[in-house]
């Protein structure tokens, strides 16, 4: 199973449970990218290209931030005390 598939599965699980609880646990930049990519917490859904332009970085940088954020979410939801 590809890392991106595992990350998406983790994110889907988070959506079913309580997305805002977990996304609020992310570092601010990761939270901002995830909120915008998925249209969460009152944010309008945006493409990685738009987010990159708004933050003054590359799409590769946004992909890395998103991958890191999804990995953090996966660890958070997999904790036994969640």
PyMOL Python script that loads the backbone (N, CA, C, O; Angstrom):
from pymol import cmd

cmd.read_pdbstr("""\
ATOM      1  N   UNK A   1       0.855  -1.183   0.000  1.00  0.00           N
ATOM      2  CA  UNK A   1       0.000   0.000   0.000  1.00  0.00           C
ATOM      3  C   UNK A   1       0.897   1.240   0.000  1.00  0.00           C
ATOM      4  O   UNK A   1       1.808   1.369   0.817  1.00  0.00           O
ATOM      5  N   UNK A   2       0.618   2.136  -0.925  1.00  0.00           N
ATOM      6  CA  UNK A   2       1.412   3.352  -1.051  1.00  0.00           C
ATOM      7  C   UNK A   2       1.198   4.274   0.142  1.00  0.00           C
ATOM      8  O   UNK A   2       0.138   4.272   0.767  1.00  0.00           O
ATOM      9  N   UNK A   3       2.224   5.058   0.442  1.00  0.00           N
ATOM     10  CA  UNK A   3       2.150   6.004   1.553  1.00  0.00           C
ATOM     11  C   UNK A   3       0.975   6.956   1.381  1.00  0.00           C
ATOM     12  O   UNK A   3       0.272   7.261   2.345  1.00  0.00           O
ATOM     13  N   UNK A   4       0.762   7.427   0.154  1.00  0.00           N
ATOM     14  CA  UNK A   4      -0.351   8.354  -0.081  1.00  0.00           C
ATOM     15  C   UNK A   4      -1.696   7.670   0.162  1.00  0.00           C
ATOM     16  O   UNK A   4      -2.635   8.311   0.633  1.00  0.00           O
ATOM     17  N   UNK A   5      -1.800   6.377  -0.154  1.00  0.00           N
ATOM     18  CA  UNK A   5      -3.042   5.633   0.112  1.00  0.00           C
ATOM     19  C   UNK A   5      -3.280   5.508   1.609  1.00  0.00           C
ATOM     20  O   UNK A   5      -4.406   5.675   2.077  1.00  0.00           O
ATOM     21  N   UNK A   6      -2.211   5.212   2.371  1.00  0.00           N
ATOM     22  CA  UNK A   6      -2.342   5.118   3.825  1.00  0.00           C
ATOM     23  C   UNK A   6      -2.721   6.470   4.415  1.00  0.00           C
ATOM     24  O   UNK A   6      -3.552   6.552   5.320  1.00  0.00           O
ATOM     25  N   UNK A   7      -2.106   7.530   3.895  1.00  0.00           N
ATOM     26  CA  UNK A   7      -2.402   8.868   4.392  1.00  0.00           C
ATOM     27  C   UNK A   7      -3.858   9.222   4.107  1.00  0.00           C
ATOM     28  O   UNK A   7      -4.533   9.780   4.972  1.00  0.00           O
ATOM     29  N   UNK A   8      -4.349   8.911   2.925  1.00  0.00           N
ATOM     30  CA  UNK A   8      -5.736   9.207   2.591  1.00  0.00           C
ATOM     31  C   UNK A   8      -6.684   8.396   3.463  1.00  0.00           C
ATOM     32  O   UNK A   8      -7.702   8.916   3.919  1.00  0.00           O
ATOM     33  N   UNK A   9      -6.363   7.134   3.698  1.00  0.00           N
ATOM     34  CA  UNK A   9      -7.196   6.295   4.558  1.00  0.00           C
ATOM     35  C   UNK A   9      -7.240   6.871   5.974  1.00  0.00           C
ATOM     36  O   UNK A   9      -8.292   6.888   6.613  1.00  0.00           O
ATOM     37  N   UNK A  10      -6.099   7.337   6.454  1.00  0.00           N
ATOM     38  CA  UNK A  10      -6.054   7.944   7.791  1.00  0.00           C
ATOM     39  C   UNK A  10      -6.908   9.202   7.822  1.00  0.00           C
ATOM     40  O   UNK A  10      -7.647   9.435   8.779  1.00  0.00           O
ATOM     41  N   UNK A  11      -6.808  10.007   6.779  1.00  0.00           N
ATOM     42  CA  UNK A  11      -7.593  11.234   6.739  1.00  0.00           C
ATOM     43  C   UNK A  11      -9.083  10.926   6.676  1.00  0.00           C
ATOM     44  O   UNK A  11      -9.880  11.599   7.330  1.00  0.00           O
ATOM     45  N   UNK A  12      -9.466   9.930   5.907  1.00  0.00           N
ATOM     46  CA  UNK A  12     -10.878   9.529   5.838  1.00  0.00           C
ATOM     47  C   UNK A  12     -11.390   9.095   7.205  1.00  0.00           C
ATOM     48  O   UNK A  12     -12.512   9.428   7.586  1.00  0.00           O
ATOM     49  N   UNK A  13     -10.571   8.356   7.940  1.00  0.00           N
ATOM     50  CA  UNK A  13     -10.955   7.917   9.283  1.00  0.00           C
ATOM     51  C   UNK A  13     -11.149   9.123  10.195  1.00  0.00           C
ATOM     52  O   UNK A  13     -12.098   9.179  10.977  1.00  0.00           O
ATOM     53  N   UNK A  14     -10.241  10.083  10.085  1.00  0.00           N
ATOM     54  CA  UNK A  14     -10.347  11.299  10.886  1.00  0.00           C
ATOM     55  C   UNK A  14     -11.648  12.029  10.574  1.00  0.00           C
ATOM     56  O   UNK A  14     -12.321  12.510  11.486  1.00  0.00           O
ATOM     57  N   UNK A  15     -12.006  12.116   9.304  1.00  0.00           N
ATOM     58  CA  UNK A  15     -13.252  12.787   8.938  1.00  0.00           C
ATOM     59  C   UNK A  15     -14.445  12.130   9.611  1.00  0.00           C
ATOM     60  O   UNK A  15     -15.365  12.815  10.057  1.00  0.00           O
ATOM     61  N   UNK A  16     -14.434  10.814   9.685  1.00  0.00           N
ATOM     62  CA  UNK A  16     -15.559  10.098  10.287  1.00  0.00           C
ATOM     63  C   UNK A  16     -15.599  10.300  11.800  1.00  0.00           C
ATOM     64  O   UNK A  16     -16.681  10.312  12.387  1.00  0.00           O
ATOM     65  N   UNK A  17     -14.479  10.453  12.419  1.00  0.00           N
ATOM     66  CA  UNK A  17     -14.432  10.531  13.886  1.00  0.00           C
ATOM     67  C   UNK A  17     -14.718  11.960  14.358  1.00  0.00           C
ATOM     68  O   UNK A  17     -15.794  12.238  14.888  1.00  0.00           O
ATOM     69  N   UNK A  18     -13.768  12.849  14.168  1.00  0.00           N
ATOM     70  CA  UNK A  18     -13.927  14.238  14.606  1.00  0.00           C
ATOM     71  C   UNK A  18     -12.755  15.030  14.068  1.00  0.00           C
ATOM     72  O   UNK A  18     -11.771  15.267  14.768  1.00  0.00           O
ATOM     73  N   UNK A  19     -12.873  15.433  12.826  1.00  0.00           N
ATOM     74  CA  UNK A  19     -11.740  16.035  12.133  1.00  0.00           C
ATOM     75  C   UNK A  19     -11.194  17.265  12.842  1.00  0.00           C
ATOM     76  O   UNK A  19      -9.978  17.413  12.965  1.00  0.00           O
ATOM     77  N   UNK A  20     -12.048  18.126  13.297  1.00  0.00           N
ATOM     78  CA  UNK A  20     -11.532  19.366  13.877  1.00  0.00           C
ATOM     79  C   UNK A  20     -10.699  19.107  15.124  1.00  0.00           C
ATOM     80  O   UNK A  20      -9.728  19.819  15.377  1.00  0.00           O
ATOM     81  N   UNK A  21     -11.064  18.108  15.895  1.00  0.00           N
ATOM     82  CA  UNK A  21     -10.293  17.774  17.105  1.00  0.00           C
ATOM     83  C   UNK A  21      -8.853  17.421  16.754  1.00  0.00           C
ATOM     84  O   UNK A  21      -7.921  17.862  17.426  1.00  0.00           O
ATOM     85  N   UNK A  22      -8.673  16.642  15.724  1.00  0.00           N
ATOM     86  CA  UNK A  22      -7.333  16.214  15.342  1.00  0.00           C
ATOM     87  C   UNK A  22      -6.574  17.288  14.574  1.00  0.00           C
ATOM     88  O   UNK A  22      -5.383  17.489  14.814  1.00  0.00           O
ATOM     89  N   UNK A  23      -7.231  17.969  13.670  1.00  0.00           N
ATOM     90  CA  UNK A  23      -6.546  18.999  12.885  1.00  0.00           C
ATOM     91  C   UNK A  23      -6.049  20.114  13.798  1.00  0.00           C
ATOM     92  O   UNK A  23      -4.989  20.690  13.552  1.00  0.00           O
ATOM     93  N   UNK A  24      -6.807  20.420  14.850  1.00  0.00           N
ATOM     94  CA  UNK A  24      -6.362  21.454  15.809  1.00  0.00           C
ATOM     95  C   UNK A  24      -5.091  21.053  16.540  1.00  0.00           C
ATOM     96  O   UNK A  24      -4.412  21.912  17.103  1.00  0.00           O
ATOM     97  N   UNK A  25      -4.756  19.771  16.545  1.00  0.00           N
ATOM     98  CA  UNK A  25      -3.534  19.310  17.208  1.00  0.00           C
ATOM     99  C   UNK A  25      -2.289  19.477  16.331  1.00  0.00           C
ATOM    100  O   UNK A  25      -1.168  19.314  16.812  1.00  0.00           O
ATOM    101  N   UNK A  26      -2.480  19.798  15.060  1.00  0.00           N
ATOM    102  CA  UNK A  26      -1.350  19.958  14.148  1.00  0.00           C
ATOM    103  C   UNK A  26      -0.647  21.290  14.372  1.00  0.00           C
ATOM    104  O   UNK A  26      -1.250  22.238  14.875  1.00  0.00           O
ATOM    105  N   UNK A  27       0.634  21.362  13.997  1.00  0.00           N
ATOM    106  CA  UNK A  27       1.309  22.662  13.991  1.00  0.00           C
ATOM    107  C   UNK A  27       0.549  23.625  13.063  1.00  0.00           C
ATOM    108  O   UNK A  27      -0.089  23.176  12.111  1.00  0.00           O
ATOM    109  N   UNK A  28       0.606  24.922  13.320  1.00  0.00           N
ATOM    110  CA  UNK A  28      -0.201  25.895  12.576  1.00  0.00           C
ATOM    111  C   UNK A  28      -0.097  25.809  11.047  1.00  0.00           C
ATOM    112  O   UNK A  28      -1.121  25.869  10.366  1.00  0.00           O
ATOM    113  N   UNK A  29       1.101  25.673  10.498  1.00  0.00           N
ATOM    114  CA  UNK A  29       1.236  25.624   9.046  1.00  0.00           C
ATOM    115  C   UNK A  29       0.586  24.368   8.478  1.00  0.00           C
ATOM    116  O   UNK A  29      -0.094  24.433   7.453  1.00  0.00           O
ATOM    117  N   UNK A  30       0.785  23.242   9.122  1.00  0.00           N
ATOM    118  CA  UNK A  30       0.154  21.996   8.672  1.00  0.00           C
ATOM    119  C   UNK A  30      -1.364  22.124   8.757  1.00  0.00           C
ATOM    120  O   UNK A  30      -2.078  21.698   7.849  1.00  0.00           O
ATOM    121  N   UNK A  31      -1.849  22.705   9.839  1.00  0.00           N
ATOM    122  CA  UNK A  31      -3.292  22.901  10.002  1.00  0.00           C
ATOM    123  C   UNK A  31      -3.836  23.772   8.876  1.00  0.00           C
ATOM    124  O   UNK A  31      -4.872  23.455   8.291  1.00  0.00           O
ATOM    125  N   UNK A  32      -3.153  24.856   8.572  1.00  0.00           N
ATOM    126  CA  UNK A  32      -3.602  25.767   7.527  1.00  0.00           C
ATOM    127  C   UNK A  32      -3.675  25.052   6.174  1.00  0.00           C
ATOM    128  O   UNK A  32      -4.658  25.199   5.449  1.00  0.00           O
ATOM    129  N   UNK A  33      -2.643  24.284   5.835  1.00  0.00           N
ATOM    130  CA  UNK A  33      -2.619  23.594   4.550  1.00  0.00           C
ATOM    131  C   UNK A  33      -3.751  22.566   4.470  1.00  0.00           C
ATOM    132  O   UNK A  33      -4.455  22.503   3.461  1.00  0.00           O
ATOM    133  N   UNK A  34      -3.932  21.766   5.513  1.00  0.00           N
ATOM    134  CA  UNK A  34      -4.993  20.752   5.506  1.00  0.00           C
ATOM    135  C   UNK A  34      -6.372  21.411   5.462  1.00  0.00           C
ATOM    136  O   UNK A  34      -7.240  20.976   4.706  1.00  0.00           O
ATOM    137  N   UNK A  35      -6.577  22.443   6.258  1.00  0.00           N
ATOM    138  CA  UNK A  35      -7.856  23.147   6.237  1.00  0.00           C
ATOM    139  C   UNK A  35      -8.189  23.642   4.828  1.00  0.00           C
ATOM    140  O   UNK A  35      -9.324  23.510   4.371  1.00  0.00           O
ATOM    141  N   UNK A  36      -7.211  24.201   4.156  1.00  0.00           N
ATOM    142  CA  UNK A  36      -7.463  24.756   2.821  1.00  0.00           C
ATOM    143  C   UNK A  36      -7.589  23.664   1.765  1.00  0.00           C
ATOM    144  O   UNK A  36      -8.430  23.766   0.871  1.00  0.00           O
ATOM    145  N   UNK A  37      -6.775  22.633   1.854  1.00  0.00           N
ATOM    146  CA  UNK A  37      -6.849  21.560   0.849  1.00  0.00           C
ATOM    147  C   UNK A  37      -8.204  20.852   0.888  1.00  0.00           C
ATOM    148  O   UNK A  37      -8.746  20.473  -0.150  1.00  0.00           O
ATOM    149  N   UNK A  38      -8.740  20.678   2.091  1.00  0.00           N
ATOM    150  CA  UNK A  38      -9.966  19.904   2.254  1.00  0.00           C
ATOM    151  C   UNK A  38     -11.186  20.766   2.588  1.00  0.00           C
ATOM    152  O   UNK A  38     -12.271  20.233   2.819  1.00  0.00           O
ATOM    153  N   UNK A  39     -11.020  22.092   2.615  1.00  0.00           N
ATOM    154  CA  UNK A  39     -12.141  22.979   2.894  1.00  0.00           C
ATOM    155  C   UNK A  39     -12.702  22.815   4.294  1.00  0.00           C
ATOM    156  O   UNK A  39     -13.918  22.784   4.479  1.00  0.00           O
ATOM    157  N   UNK A  40     -11.825  22.710   5.277  1.00  0.00           N
ATOM    158  CA  UNK A  40     -12.237  22.492   6.666  1.00  0.00           C
ATOM    159  C   UNK A  40     -12.215  23.787   7.458  1.00  0.00           C
ATOM    160  O   UNK A  40     -11.600  24.772   7.048  1.00  0.00           O
ATOM    161  N   UNK A  41     -12.892  23.772   8.597  1.00  0.00           N
ATOM    162  CA  UNK A  41     -12.868  24.887   9.557  1.00  0.00           C
ATOM    163  C   UNK A  41     -13.142  26.240   8.902  1.00  0.00           C
ATOM    164  O   UNK A  41     -12.462  27.228   9.179  1.00  0.00           O
ATOM    165  N   UNK A  42     -14.142  26.267   8.037  1.00  0.00           N
ATOM    166  CA  UNK A  42     -14.564  27.517   7.413  1.00  0.00           C
ATOM    167  C   UNK A  42     -13.718  27.974   6.237  1.00  0.00           C
ATOM    168  O   UNK A  42     -13.982  29.030   5.661  1.00  0.00           O
ATOM    169  N   UNK A  43     -12.719  27.206   5.878  1.00  0.00           N
ATOM    170  CA  UNK A  43     -11.865  27.572   4.748  1.00  0.00           C
ATOM    171  C   UNK A  43     -12.500  27.122   3.433  1.00  0.00           C
ATOM    172  O   UNK A  43     -13.177  26.096   3.384  1.00  0.00           O
ATOM    173  N   UNK A  44     -12.282  27.883   2.385  1.00  0.00           N
ATOM    174  CA  UNK A  44     -12.703  27.484   1.047  1.00  0.00           C
ATOM    175  C   UNK A  44     -11.671  26.493   0.529  1.00  0.00           C
ATOM    176  O   UNK A  44     -10.467  26.711   0.662  1.00  0.00           O
ATOM    177  N   UNK A  45     -12.147  25.411  -0.058  1.00  0.00           N
ATOM    178  CA  UNK A  45     -11.239  24.404  -0.607  1.00  0.00           C
ATOM    179  C   UNK A  45     -10.378  25.049  -1.689  1.00  0.00           C
ATOM    180  O   UNK A  45     -10.882  25.785  -2.538  1.00  0.00           O
ATOM    181  N   UNK A  46      -9.078  24.767  -1.651  1.00  0.00           N
ATOM    182  CA  UNK A  46      -8.134  25.365  -2.595  1.00  0.00           C
ATOM    183  C   UNK A  46      -7.193  24.298  -3.137  1.00  0.00           C
ATOM    184  O   UNK A  46      -6.931  23.290  -2.480  1.00  0.00           O
ATOM    185  N   UNK A  47      -6.691  24.535  -4.338  1.00  0.00           N
ATOM    186  CA  UNK A  47      -5.722  23.616  -4.925  1.00  0.00           C
ATOM    187  C   UNK A  47      -4.359  23.824  -4.278  1.00  0.00           C
ATOM    188  O   UNK A  47      -4.099  24.859  -3.663  1.00  0.00           O
ATOM    189  N   UNK A  48      -3.503  22.833  -4.425  1.00  0.00           N
ATOM    190  CA  UNK A  48      -2.137  22.971  -3.917  1.00  0.00           C
ATOM    191  C   UNK A  48      -1.442  24.147  -4.586  1.00  0.00           C
ATOM    192  O   UNK A  48      -0.660  24.852  -3.949  1.00  0.00           O
ATOM    193  N   UNK A  49      -1.722  24.361  -5.861  1.00  0.00           N
ATOM    194  CA  UNK A  49      -1.110  25.481  -6.586  1.00  0.00           C
ATOM    195  C   UNK A  49      -1.524  26.815  -5.968  1.00  0.00           C
ATOM    196  O   UNK A  49      -0.685  27.696  -5.784  1.00  0.00           O
ATOM    197  N   UNK A  50      -2.800  26.970  -5.648  1.00  0.00           N
ATOM    198  CA  UNK A  50      -3.293  28.205  -5.028  1.00  0.00           C
ATOM    199  C   UNK A  50      -2.692  28.400  -3.647  1.00  0.00           C
ATOM    200  O   UNK A  50      -2.262  29.501  -3.300  1.00  0.00           O
ATOM    201  N   UNK A  51      -2.662  27.339  -2.864  1.00  0.00           N
ATOM    202  CA  UNK A  51      -2.090  27.423  -1.516  1.00  0.00           C
ATOM    203  C   UNK A  51      -0.619  27.797  -1.594  1.00  0.00           C
ATOM    204  O   UNK A  51      -0.145  28.632  -0.824  1.00  0.00           O
ATOM    205  N   UNK A  52       0.104  27.183  -2.521  1.00  0.00           N
ATOM    206  CA  UNK A  52       1.529  27.486  -2.698  1.00  0.00           C
ATOM    207  C   UNK A  52       1.728  28.961  -3.040  1.00  0.00           C
ATOM    208  O   UNK A  52       2.600  29.621  -2.474  1.00  0.00           O
ATOM    209  N   UNK A  53       0.926  29.469  -3.958  1.00  0.00           N
ATOM    210  CA  UNK A  53       1.050  30.877  -4.347  1.00  0.00           C
ATOM    211  C   UNK A  53       0.736  31.790  -3.163  1.00  0.00           C
ATOM    212  O   UNK A  53       1.442  32.769  -2.920  1.00  0.00           O
ATOM    213  N   UNK A  54      -0.328  31.461  -2.428  1.00  0.00           N
ATOM    214  CA  UNK A  54      -0.710  32.286  -1.273  1.00  0.00           C
ATOM    215  C   UNK A  54       0.355  32.294  -0.180  1.00  0.00           C
ATOM    216  O   UNK A  54       0.553  33.303   0.496  1.00  0.00           O
ATOM    217  N   UNK A  55       1.039  31.160  -0.012  1.00  0.00           N
ATOM    218  CA  UNK A  55       2.058  31.059   1.040  1.00  0.00           C
ATOM    219  C   UNK A  55       3.463  31.376   0.539  1.00  0.00           C
ATOM    220  O   UNK A  55       4.419  31.359   1.315  1.00  0.00           O
ATOM    221  N   UNK A  56       3.590  31.663  -0.749  1.00  0.00           N
ATOM    222  CA  UNK A  56       4.892  32.021  -1.305  1.00  0.00           C
ATOM    223  C   UNK A  56       5.870  30.861  -1.331  1.00  0.00           C
ATOM    224  O   UNK A  56       7.063  31.041  -1.085  1.00  0.00           O
ATOM    225  N   UNK A  57       5.367  29.670  -1.629  1.00  0.00           N
ATOM    226  CA  UNK A  57       6.222  28.493  -1.699  1.00  0.00           C
ATOM    227  C   UNK A  57       5.872  27.702  -2.950  1.00  0.00           C
ATOM    228  O   UNK A  57       5.026  28.112  -3.744  1.00  0.00           O
ATOM    229  N   UNK A  58       6.528  26.575  -3.112  1.00  0.00           N
ATOM    230  CA  UNK A  58       6.286  25.735  -4.290  1.00  0.00           C
ATOM    231  C   UNK A  58       5.196  24.709  -4.010  1.00  0.00           C
ATOM    232  O   UNK A  58       4.858  24.443  -2.857  1.00  0.00           O
ATOM    233  N   UNK A  59       4.653  24.140  -5.078  1.00  0.00           N
ATOM    234  CA  UNK A  59       3.687  23.051  -4.916  1.00  0.00           C
ATOM    235  C   UNK A  59       4.357  21.863  -4.242  1.00  0.00           C
ATOM    236  O   UNK A  59       3.717  21.153  -3.467  1.00  0.00           O
ATOM    237  N   UNK A  60       5.640  21.635  -4.528  1.00  0.00           N
ATOM    238  CA  UNK A  60       6.377  20.554  -3.874  1.00  0.00           C
ATOM    239  C   UNK A  60       6.411  20.796  -2.373  1.00  0.00           C
ATOM    240  O   UNK A  60       6.237  19.863  -1.589  1.00  0.00           O
ATOM    241  N   UNK A  61       6.632  22.037  -1.972  1.00  0.00           N
ATOM    242  CA  UNK A  61       6.637  22.372  -0.554  1.00  0.00           C
ATOM    243  C   UNK A  61       5.289  22.105   0.088  1.00  0.00           C
ATOM    244  O   UNK A  61       5.224  21.585   1.202  1.00  0.00           O
ATOM    245  N   UNK A  62       4.214  22.454  -0.602  1.00  0.00           N
ATOM    246  CA  UNK A  62       2.870  22.216  -0.078  1.00  0.00           C
ATOM    247  C   UNK A  62       2.610  20.720   0.022  1.00  0.00           C
ATOM    248  O   UNK A  62       2.033  20.263   1.008  1.00  0.00           O
ATOM    249  N   UNK A  63       3.021  19.953  -0.972  1.00  0.00           N
ATOM    250  CA  UNK A  63       2.847  18.491  -0.919  1.00  0.00           C
ATOM    251  C   UNK A  63       3.584  17.903   0.277  1.00  0.00           C
ATOM    252  O   UNK A  63       3.067  17.018   0.959  1.00  0.00           O
ATOM    253  N   UNK A  64       4.779  18.391   0.525  1.00  0.00           N
ATOM    254  CA  UNK A  64       5.551  17.897   1.678  1.00  0.00           C
ATOM    255  C   UNK A  64       4.856  18.233   2.994  1.00  0.00           C
ATOM    256  O   UNK A  64       4.764  17.394   3.890  1.00  0.00           O
ATOM    257  N   UNK A  65       4.372  19.461   3.101  1.00  0.00           N
ATOM    258  CA  UNK A  65       3.657  19.866   4.320  1.00  0.00           C
ATOM    259  C   UNK A  65       2.413  18.999   4.500  1.00  0.00           C
ATOM    260  O   UNK A  65       2.137  18.525   5.602  1.00  0.00           O
ATOM    261  N   UNK A  66       1.666  18.794   3.422  1.00  0.00           N
ATOM    262  CA  UNK A  66       0.449  17.979   3.496  1.00  0.00           C
ATOM    263  C   UNK A  66       0.784  16.537   3.869  1.00  0.00           C
ATOM    264  O   UNK A  66       0.103  15.940   4.702  1.00  0.00           O
ATOM    265  N   UNK A  67       1.825  15.975   3.260  1.00  0.00           N
ATOM    266  CA  UNK A  67       2.223  14.597   3.587  1.00  0.00           C
ATOM    267  C   UNK A  67       2.607  14.479   5.056  1.00  0.00           C
ATOM    268  O   UNK A  67       2.232  13.516   5.726  1.00  0.00           O
ATOM    269  N   UNK A  68       3.352  15.458   5.555  1.00  0.00           N
ATOM    270  CA  UNK A  68       3.749  15.460   6.964  1.00  0.00           C
ATOM    271  C   UNK A  68       2.522  15.587   7.866  1.00  0.00           C
ATOM    272  O   UNK A  68       2.406  14.887   8.872  1.00  0.00           O
ATOM    273  N   UNK A  69       1.613  16.484   7.497  1.00  0.00           N
ATOM    274  CA  UNK A  69       0.395  16.678   8.290  1.00  0.00           C
ATOM    275  C   UNK A  69      -0.439  15.407   8.323  1.00  0.00           C
ATOM    276  O   UNK A  69      -0.946  15.028   9.379  1.00  0.00           O
ATOM    277  N   UNK A  70      -0.587  14.750   7.188  1.00  0.00           N
ATOM    278  CA  UNK A  70      -1.376  13.512   7.150  1.00  0.00           C
ATOM    279  C   UNK A  70      -0.699  12.406   7.958  1.00  0.00           C
ATOM    280  O   UNK A  70      -1.377  11.592   8.584  1.00  0.00           O
ATOM    281  N   UNK A  71       0.627  12.373   7.945  1.00  0.00           N
ATOM    282  CA  UNK A  71       1.345  11.402   8.779  1.00  0.00           C
ATOM    283  C   UNK A  71       1.109  11.705  10.258  1.00  0.00           C
ATOM    284  O   UNK A  71       0.914  10.790  11.058  1.00  0.00           O
ATOM    285  N   UNK A  72       1.129  12.993  10.620  1.00  0.00           N
ATOM    286  CA  UNK A  72       0.844  13.383  12.004  1.00  0.00           C
ATOM    287  C   UNK A  72      -0.577  12.975  12.389  1.00  0.00           C
ATOM    288  O   UNK A  72      -0.801  12.455  13.482  1.00  0.00           O
ATOM    289  N   UNK A  73      -1.528  13.210  11.497  1.00  0.00           N
ATOM    290  CA  UNK A  73      -2.908  12.821  11.770  1.00  0.00           C
ATOM    291  C   UNK A  73      -3.023  11.314  11.961  1.00  0.00           C
ATOM    292  O   UNK A  73      -3.733  10.844  12.850  1.00  0.00           O
ATOM    293  N   UNK A  74      -2.329  10.571  11.130  1.00  0.00           N
ATOM    294  CA  UNK A  74      -2.362   9.103  11.232  1.00  0.00           C
ATOM    295  C   UNK A  74      -1.862   8.664  12.602  1.00  0.00           C
ATOM    296  O   UNK A  74      -2.461   7.797  13.239  1.00  0.00           O
ATOM    297  N   UNK A  75      -0.760   9.265  13.057  1.00  0.00           N
ATOM    298  CA  UNK A  75      -0.232   8.908  14.390  1.00  0.00           C
ATOM    299  C   UNK A  75      -1.205   9.306  15.495  1.00  0.00           C
ATOM    300  O   UNK A  75      -1.380   8.572  16.467  1.00  0.00           O
ATOM    301  N   UNK A  76      -1.833  10.461  15.345  1.00  0.00           N
ATOM    302  CA  UNK A  76      -2.782  10.913  16.354  1.00  0.00           C
ATOM    303  C   UNK A  76      -3.982   9.974  16.469  1.00  0.00           C
ATOM    304  O   UNK A  76      -4.397   9.629  17.576  1.00  0.00           O
ATOM    305  N   UNK A  77      -4.529   9.568  15.350  1.00  0.00           N
ATOM    306  CA  UNK A  77      -5.729   8.732  15.415  1.00  0.00           C
ATOM    307  C   UNK A  77      -5.404   7.289  15.761  1.00  0.00           C
ATOM    308  O   UNK A  77      -6.279   6.547  16.207  1.00  0.00           O
ATOM    309  N   UNK A  78      -4.168   6.889  15.561  1.00  0.00           N
ATOM    310  CA  UNK A  78      -3.771   5.520  15.895  1.00  0.00           C
ATOM    311  C   UNK A  78      -3.341   5.365  17.347  1.00  0.00           C
ATOM    312  O   UNK A  78      -3.081   4.253  17.806  1.00  0.00           O
ATOM    313  N   UNK A  79      -3.266   6.482  18.073  1.00  0.00           N
ATOM    314  CA  UNK A  79      -2.888   6.402  19.491  1.00  0.00           C
ATOM    315  C   UNK A  79      -3.941   5.616  20.248  1.00  0.00           C
ATOM    316  O   UNK A  79      -5.135   5.771  19.995  1.00  0.00           O
ATOM    317  N   UNK A  80      -3.509   4.775  21.171  1.00  0.00           N
ATOM    318  CA  UNK A  80      -4.476   3.980  21.930  1.00  0.00           C
ATOM    319  C   UNK A  80      -5.444   4.821  22.768  1.00  0.00           C
ATOM    320  O   UNK A  80      -6.552   4.374  23.064  1.00  0.00           O
ATOM    321  N   UNK A  81      -5.035   6.031  23.151  1.00  0.00           N
ATOM    322  CA  UNK A  81      -5.894   6.855  24.007  1.00  0.00           C
ATOM    323  C   UNK A  81      -6.815   7.773  23.223  1.00  0.00           C
ATOM    324  O   UNK A  81      -7.479   8.622  23.819  1.00  0.00           O
ATOM    325  N   UNK A  82      -6.876   7.627  21.879  1.00  0.00           N
ATOM    326  CA  UNK A  82      -7.734   8.509  21.084  1.00  0.00           C
ATOM    327  C   UNK A  82      -9.179   8.114  21.182  1.00  0.00           C
ATOM    328  O   UNK A  82     -10.037   8.753  20.573  1.00  0.00           O
TER     329      UNK A  82
END
""", "prot")
cmd.dss("prot")
cmd.show_as("cartoon", "prot")
cmd.util.cbc("prot")
cmd.orient("prot")
